[in-house]
Amino acid sequence: MKELRMLSGVHGIGLIRLDTNPSESEILIPARERPEIDWESANRLAAENKDFLDYLKLVKQLYQTGEARASDWDVPKAPLDF
């Protein structure tokens, strides 16, 4: 947990403990929004992880066109009950 808190402090990454019962899930470390993208880290992750590279391409398309194709995203079929 100490290392996760360190990563959270450096990168703003949060941690959620999921439970099969959604009301029992909890945020262990809240994420922190950053006003700017750390492109050095994003480029390193994209070079190491094809899924992240594909995600960046989808975000780029969305940013440039303002359009998101539902087939490209994991969109829930029905609203979640909270």
DSSP file (Angstrom, degrees, kcal/mol; ACC not computed):
  #  RESIDUE AA STRUCTURE BP1 BP2  ACC     N-H-->O    O-->H-N    N-H-->O    O-->H-N    TCO  KAPPA ALPHA  PHI   PSI    X-CA   Y-CA   Z-CA
    1    1 A M     >        0   0    0      0, 0.0     4,-2.3     0, 0.0     5,-0.2   0.000 360.0 360.0 360.0 -33.3    0.0    0.0    0.0
    2    2 A K  H  >  +     0   0    0      1,-0.2     4,-1.8     2,-0.2     5,-0.1   0.917 360.0  47.3 -60.0 -43.9    2.9    2.3    0.7
    3    3 A E  H  > S+     0   0    0      1,-0.2     4,-2.4     2,-0.2    -1,-0.2   0.869 110.0  52.9 -67.4 -36.5    4.1    2.0   -2.9
    4    4 A L  H  > S+     0   0    0      2,-0.2     4,-2.3     1,-0.2    -1,-0.2   0.890 108.1  50.6 -65.5 -38.8    0.6    2.6   -4.2
    5    5 A R  H  X S+     0   0    0     -4,-2.3     4,-2.3     2,-0.2    -1,-0.2   0.876 109.3  51.9 -65.3 -36.1    0.4    5.8   -2.2
    6    6 A M  H  X S+     0   0    0     -4,-1.8     4,-2.1     2,-0.2    -2,-0.2   0.936 110.3  47.5 -64.9 -45.7    3.7    6.9   -3.6
    7    7 A L  H  X>S+     0   0    0     -4,-2.4     4,-3.3     1,-0.2     6,-0.7   0.882 110.7  53.1 -61.5 -38.0    2.5    6.3   -7.2
    8    8 A S  H  X5S+     0   0    0     -4,-2.3     4,-2.1     4,-0.2    -1,-0.2   0.917 108.9  49.0 -62.9 -42.7   -0.7    8.2   -6.3
    9    9 A G  H  <5S+     0   0    0     -4,-2.3    -2,-0.2     2,-0.2    -1,-0.2   0.879 119.4  37.6 -64.1 -38.3    1.4   11.1   -5.1
   10   10 A V  H  <5S+     0   0    0     -4,-2.1    -2,-0.2    -5,-0.1    -1,-0.2   0.907 135.7  16.9 -80.3 -44.2    3.6   11.2   -8.2
   11   11 A H  H  <5S-     0   0    0     -4,-3.3    -3,-0.2    -5,-0.2    -2,-0.2   0.519  94.5-119.4-112.7  -8.2    1.0   10.4  -10.9
   12   12 A G     << +     0   0    0     -4,-2.1    20,-2.3    -5,-0.5     2,-0.2   0.667  54.3 161.6  78.0  15.5   -2.4   11.0   -9.2
   13   13 A I        -     0   0    0     -6,-0.7    -1,-0.2    18,-0.2     2,-0.2  -0.506  24.0-151.8 -74.2 135.2   -3.4    7.3   -9.7
   14   14 A G        -     0   0    0     -2,-0.2     2,-0.4    -7,-0.0    17,-0.1  -0.531   2.5-141.1-101.0 171.5   -6.3    6.2   -7.6
   15   15 A L  E     -A   29   0A   0     14,-2.5    13,-2.3    -2,-0.2    14,-1.8  -0.992  12.8-172.2-137.7 127.2   -7.2    2.7   -6.2
   16   16 A I  E     -A   27   0A   0     -2,-0.4     2,-0.8    11,-0.2    11,-0.2  -0.976  17.0-145.0-120.4 129.5  -10.7    1.2   -5.9
   17   17 A R  E     -A   26   0A   0      9,-2.9     9,-2.2    -2,-0.4     2,-0.3  -0.851  24.6-152.1 -92.1 112.7  -11.4   -2.0   -4.1
   18   18 A L        -     0   0    0     -2,-0.8     2,-0.3     7,-0.2     3,-0.0  -0.620  12.0-169.2 -88.5 144.6  -14.2   -3.6   -6.1
   19   19 A D        -     0   0    0     -2,-0.3     6,-0.2     2,-0.1     5,-0.1  -0.935  36.0-118.1-127.6 151.9  -16.7   -6.0   -4.5
   20   20 A T  S    S+     0   0    0     -2,-0.3     3,-0.1     1,-0.2    -1,-0.1   0.815 113.1  62.3 -60.2 -27.3  -19.3   -8.2   -6.2
   21   21 A N  S >> S-     0   0    0      1,-0.1     3,-2.7    -3,-0.0     4,-0.5  -0.886  84.9-151.6 -95.4 106.4  -21.8   -6.1   -4.3
   22   22 A P  G >4 S+     0   0    0      0, 0.0     3,-1.2     0, 0.0    -1,-0.1   0.793  92.4  60.7 -52.7 -32.8  -21.2   -2.6   -5.7
   23   23 A S  G 34 S+     0   0    0      1,-0.3    -3,-0.1    -3,-0.1    59,-0.0   0.690 102.0  54.5 -70.3 -14.7  -22.3   -0.9   -2.5
   24   24 A E  G <4 S+     0   0    0     -3,-2.7    -1,-0.3    -5,-0.1    -4,-0.1   0.526  85.7 103.3 -93.0  -7.8  -19.5   -2.7   -0.7
   25   25 A S    <<  -     0   0    0     -3,-1.2     2,-0.3    -4,-0.5    -7,-0.2  -0.388  54.8-169.3 -69.3 153.3  -16.8   -1.4   -3.1
   26   26 A E  E     -A   17   0A   0     -9,-2.2    -9,-2.9    -2,-0.1     2,-0.7  -0.999  28.8-116.8-149.1 150.8  -14.7    1.5   -1.8
   27   27 A I  E     +A   16   0A   0     -2,-0.3   -11,-0.2   -11,-0.2    -9,-0.0  -0.773  28.6 177.7 -84.3 116.8  -12.2    4.1   -2.9
   28   28 A L  E    S+     0   0A   0    -13,-2.3   -12,-0.2    -2,-0.7    -1,-0.2   0.850  77.0  15.7 -87.9 -39.3   -8.9    3.3   -1.0
   29   29 A I  E    S-A   15   0A   0    -14,-1.8   -14,-2.5   -25,-0.0    -1,-0.3  -0.960  84.8-131.9-134.8 115.4   -6.9    6.1   -2.6
   30   30 A P        -     0   0    0      0, 0.0     2,-0.1     0, 0.0   -14,-0.0  -0.411  23.3-121.0 -68.1 141.4   -8.7    8.9   -4.5
   31   31 A A        -     0   0    0     -2,-0.1     2,-0.5   -17,-0.1   -18,-0.2  -0.411  20.7-137.3 -75.5 157.5   -7.4    9.8   -7.9
   32   32 A R        -     0   0    0    -20,-2.3     2,-0.2   -24,-0.1   -18,-0.0  -0.977  12.3-129.3-121.5 128.1   -6.2   13.3   -8.6
   33   33 A E        -     0   0    0     -2,-0.5   -21,-0.1   -20,-0.0   -20,-0.0  -0.540  19.8-151.0 -74.9 138.2   -7.1   15.2  -11.8
   34   34 A R        -     0   0    0     -2,-0.2     4,-0.0     1,-0.1    -1,-0.0  -0.918  11.5-143.6-110.7 137.3   -4.2   16.7  -13.6
   35   35 A P  S    S+     0   0    0      0, 0.0     2,-0.3     0, 0.0    -1,-0.1   0.739  85.7  36.1 -71.3 -21.2   -4.7   19.8  -15.7
   36   36 A E  S    S-     0   0    0     -3,-0.0     2,-0.3     2,-0.0    -2,-0.0  -0.946  85.3-111.7-132.8 153.2   -2.1   18.6  -18.3
   37   37 A I        -     0   0    0     -2,-0.3     2,-1.4     1,-0.1     3,-0.1  -0.638  22.6-130.7 -82.0 137.0   -1.2   15.3  -19.8
   38   38 A D     >  -     0   0    0     -2,-0.3     4,-2.4     1,-0.2     3,-0.3  -0.723  29.2-176.9 -84.7  89.7    2.3   13.9  -19.0
   39   39 A W  H  > S+     0   0    0     -2,-1.4     4,-2.8     1,-0.2     5,-0.2   0.798  75.7  60.1 -65.8 -29.9    3.2   13.2  -22.6
   40   40 A E  H  > S+     0   0    0      2,-0.2     4,-1.8     1,-0.2    -1,-0.2   0.941 111.3  40.2 -62.3 -46.1    6.5   11.6  -21.7
   41   41 A S  H  > S+     0   0    0     -3,-0.3     4,-2.7     2,-0.2    -2,-0.2   0.902 114.8  52.8 -68.0 -41.0    4.8    9.0  -19.6
   42   42 A A  H  X S+     0   0    0     -4,-2.4     4,-2.4     1,-0.2    -2,-0.2   0.912 110.3  47.6 -61.9 -42.9    2.0    8.6  -22.2
   43   43 A N  H  X S+     0   0    0     -4,-2.8     4,-1.9     2,-0.2    -1,-0.2   0.891 112.0  50.0 -65.6 -39.2    4.5    7.9  -25.0
   44   44 A R  H  X S+     0   0    0     -4,-1.8     4,-1.4    -5,-0.2    -2,-0.2   0.933 112.7  46.6 -64.7 -45.0    6.4    5.4  -22.8
   45   45 A L  H  X S+     0   0    0     -4,-2.7     4,-1.8     1,-0.2     8,-0.2   0.900 111.0  52.1 -63.7 -40.3    3.2    3.6  -22.0
   46   46 A A  H  < S+     0   0    0     -4,-2.4     7,-0.3     1,-0.2    -1,-0.2   0.861 108.5  51.3 -64.5 -35.6    2.1    3.6  -25.6
   47   47 A A  H  < S+     0   0    0     -4,-1.9    -1,-0.2     1,-0.2    -2,-0.2   0.810 118.4  37.8 -69.8 -29.2    5.4    2.1  -26.7
   48   48 A E  H  < S+     0   0    0     -4,-1.4     2,-0.4     1,-0.2    -2,-0.2   0.640 119.5  45.0 -95.6 -16.9    5.1   -0.7  -24.1
   49   49 A N     X  -     0   0    0     -4,-1.8     4,-1.9    -5,-0.1     3,-0.4  -0.911  56.1-165.9-139.7 106.9    1.3   -1.4  -24.4
   50   50 A K  H  > S+     0   0    0     -2,-0.4     4,-2.7     1,-0.2     5,-0.2   0.849  92.7  58.5 -60.6 -35.8   -0.5   -1.7  -27.7
   51   51 A D  H  > S+     0   0    0      1,-0.2     4,-2.1     2,-0.2    -1,-0.2   0.901 107.0  47.3 -61.4 -40.0   -3.9   -1.4  -25.9
   52   52 A F  H  > S+     0   0    0     -3,-0.4     4,-2.5    -7,-0.2    -1,-0.2   0.891 110.2  52.7 -68.8 -38.2   -2.9    2.0  -24.5
   53   53 A L  H  X S+     0   0    0     -4,-1.9     4,-2.0    -7,-0.3    -2,-0.2   0.929 109.7  48.7 -60.6 -45.2   -1.7    3.1  -27.9
   54   54 A D  H  X S+     0   0    0     -4,-2.7     4,-1.9     1,-0.2    -2,-0.2   0.897 110.2  52.1 -61.1 -40.3   -5.1    2.1  -29.4
   55   55 A Y  H  X S+     0   0    0     -4,-2.1     4,-2.4     1,-0.2    -2,-0.2   0.920 107.7  51.4 -61.9 -44.6   -6.8    4.0  -26.6
   56   56 A L  H  X S+     0   0    0     -4,-2.5     4,-2.5     1,-0.2    -1,-0.2   0.880 107.7  53.1 -61.0 -37.6   -4.7    7.2  -27.3
   57   57 A K  H  X S+     0   0    0     -4,-2.0     4,-2.3     2,-0.2    -1,-0.2   0.901 109.3  48.7 -64.3 -40.2   -5.7    6.9  -31.0
   58   58 A L  H  X S+     0   0    0     -4,-1.9     4,-2.5     2,-0.2    -2,-0.2   0.908 111.9  48.6 -65.6 -41.4   -9.4    6.8  -30.0
   59   59 A V  H  X S+     0   0    0     -4,-2.4     4,-2.7     2,-0.2    -2,-0.2   0.903 110.3  51.9 -65.0 -40.2   -9.0    9.8  -27.8
   60   60 A K  H  X S+     0   0    0     -4,-2.5     4,-2.6     2,-0.2     5,-0.2   0.932 110.6  48.0 -60.6 -46.0   -7.2   11.7  -30.5
   61   61 A Q  H  X S+     0   0    0     -4,-2.3     4,-2.5     1,-0.2     6,-0.5   0.920 113.0  48.2 -60.9 -44.6  -10.0   10.9  -33.0
   62   62 A L  H  X S+     0   0    0     -4,-2.5     4,-2.4     1,-0.2    -2,-0.2   0.914 113.3  47.6 -62.1 -43.6  -12.6   12.1  -30.4
   63   63 A Y  H  < S+     0   0    0     -4,-2.7    -2,-0.2     1,-0.2    -1,-0.2   0.896 116.6  42.8 -65.4 -41.1  -10.7   15.3  -29.7
   64   64 A Q  H  < S+     0   0    0     -4,-2.6    -2,-0.2    -5,-0.2    -1,-0.2   0.860 129.9  23.2 -75.9 -35.9  -10.2   16.1  -33.4
   65   65 A T  H  < S-     0   0    0     -4,-2.5    -3,-0.2    -5,-0.2    -2,-0.2   0.684  88.3-133.2-105.6 -21.9  -13.7   15.3  -34.6
   66   66 A G  S  < S+     0   0    0     -4,-2.4     2,-0.4    -5,-0.4    -4,-0.2   0.557  72.1 113.9  76.0   7.0  -15.9   15.6  -31.5
   67   67 A E        -     0   0    0     -6,-0.5     2,-0.5    -5,-0.1    -1,-0.3  -0.924  48.6-165.6-117.0 136.4  -17.4   12.2  -32.6
   68   68 A A        -     0   0    0     -2,-0.4     2,-0.6    -3,-0.1     3,-0.0  -0.980  16.1-141.2-118.6 124.1  -17.2    8.9  -30.7
   69   69 A R    >>  -     0   0    0     -2,-0.5     3,-2.2     1,-0.2     4,-0.5  -0.745  10.5-143.7 -82.7 122.6  -18.2    5.7  -32.5
   70   70 A A  G >4 S+     0   0    0     -2,-0.6     3,-1.1     1,-0.3     5,-0.3   0.808  98.2  64.7 -56.7 -30.6  -20.0    3.5  -30.0
   71   71 A S  G 34 S+     0   0    0      1,-0.2    -1,-0.3     3,-0.1    -2,-0.0   0.711  99.5  53.7 -67.5 -18.4  -18.4    0.5  -31.6
   72   72 A D  G <4 S+     0   0    0     -3,-2.2     2,-0.3   -14,-0.0    -1,-0.2   0.606 106.4  58.1 -89.3 -12.7  -14.9    1.7  -30.5
   73   73 A W  S << S-     0   0    0     -3,-1.1     2,-1.4    -4,-0.5    -5,-0.0  -0.845  86.2-113.3-121.5 153.2  -15.8    2.1  -26.8
   74   74 A D        +     0   0    0     -2,-0.3    -3,-0.1     2,-0.0    -4,-0.0  -0.699  45.8 178.4 -83.2  91.5  -17.1   -0.2  -24.1
   75   75 A V        -     0   0    0     -2,-1.4    -2,-0.0    -5,-0.3    -5,-0.0  -0.849  31.2-116.8 -99.7 126.0  -20.5    1.4  -23.7
   76   76 A P        -     0   0    0      0, 0.0     4,-0.0     0, 0.0    -1,-0.0  -0.331  13.9-139.5 -59.9 141.4  -22.9   -0.2  -21.1
   77   77 A K  S    S+     0   0    0      1,-0.1    -2,-0.0     2,-0.1     0, 0.0   0.801  86.7  20.6 -72.4 -29.1  -26.0   -1.6  -22.7
   78   78 A A  S    S-     0   0    0      3,-0.0    -1,-0.1     0, 0.0     3,-0.1  -0.964  97.3 -88.9-137.0 153.4  -28.2   -0.4  -19.8
   79   79 A P        -     0   0    0      0, 0.0     2,-0.2     0, 0.0    -2,-0.1  -0.297  48.2-110.5 -59.6 145.5  -27.7    2.3  -17.2
   80   80 A L        -     0   0    0      1,-0.0     2,-0.7    -4,-0.0     0, 0.0  -0.551  24.4-128.7 -77.0 142.2  -26.0    1.0  -14.0
   81   81 A D              0   0    0     -2,-0.2    -1,-0.0     1,-0.1    -3,-0.0  -0.831 360.0 360.0 -92.7 119.8  -28.1    0.9  -10.9
   82   82 A F              0   0    0     -2,-0.7    -1,-0.1   -60,-0.0    -2,-0.0   0.374 360.0 360.0-114.7 360.0  -26.4    2.6   -8.0
